[in-house]
Amino acid sequence: MSQATGETRQFNVHARHLDNRHARTLEEASFEAAAVAYAEDFHPPEDGDEITLIVREVGTGREHCFRIDLGSGETASCD
């Protein structure tokens, strides 16, 4: 899911309801791309249509939170 012309960076991504031990390290071009890449492989709980993800850039420690609608693929920042 990386952009062909963009630089990739390493991100640790995990679902908010899971602790950081369940994080995956991904190489992507952006925080958003890392969140979507994680969600594409994530098996959500049966009762949920949405997942909240914490994405941390390995090199800087910066974090972002995203909510992803698993039905539509729509992604938004957490409030």
C-alpha positions in Angstrom: 0.0 0.0 0.0 3.0 2.3 -0.1 3.2 5.1 -2.6 5.5 4.2 -5.4 7.3 7.6 -5.3 7.1 8.2 -1.5 9.6 7.2 1.2 8.5 4.5 3.5 8.8 4.7 7.3 8.3 2.2 10.0 5.2 2.3 12.1 3.9 0.2 15.0 0.2 -0.3 14.8 -2.3 -1.9 17.2 -6.0 -1.9 17.9 -6.9 0.3 20.8 -8.6 -2.5 22.6 -5.4 -4.6 22.5 -2.2 -3.7 24.3 1.0 -2.8 22.5 2.3 -6.4 22.7 -0.1 -7.1 19.8 1.4 -4.3 17.6 2.6 -5.0 14.1 5.5 -3.2 12.6 4.8 -2.0 9.0 6.7 0.0 6.5 4.4 2.5 4.8 4.5 6.0 3.4 2.1 7.6 6.0 0.3 7.1 9.3 -2.9 6.6 7.3 -1.4 4.0 5.0 -0.1 2.1 8.0 -3.6 2.1 9.6 -5.3 0.9 6.5 -2.7 -1.8 5.9 -3.2 -3.1 9.4 -7.0 -3.0 9.1 -6.9 -5.0 5.9 -5.3 -7.9 7.8 -7.2 -7.4 11.0 -10.0 -9.8 12.0 -12.4 -7.7 14.0 -14.6 -8.9 16.8 -17.9 -10.2 15.4 -19.9 -7.4 17.0 -18.0 -4.5 15.6 -18.2 -2.6 12.3 -15.5 -0.2 13.3 -11.9 -0.4 14.7 -9.8 2.1 16.5 -6.1 1.9 15.8 -3.1 3.5 17.4 -0.3 4.2 14.9 3.2 5.1 16.2 6.1 6.1 14.0 9.1 4.1 15.1 11.7 6.8 14.3 10.0 9.7 16.0 7.6 8.2 18.6 4.8 10.4 17.2 1.3 8.7 17.5 -2.0 9.1 15.8 -5.3 7.5 16.4 -7.7 6.5 13.6 -11.2 5.0 13.5 -11.8 2.9 10.5 -15.3 1.8 9.3 -14.7 -1.8 8.2 -17.7 -1.8 5.9 -17.0 1.3 3.9 -13.3 1.7 4.5 -13.8 5.3 5.6 -11.0 6.5 7.9 -11.2 9.4 10.4 -8.9 10.7 13.2 -10.0 10.0 16.7 -11.4 12.9 18.7 
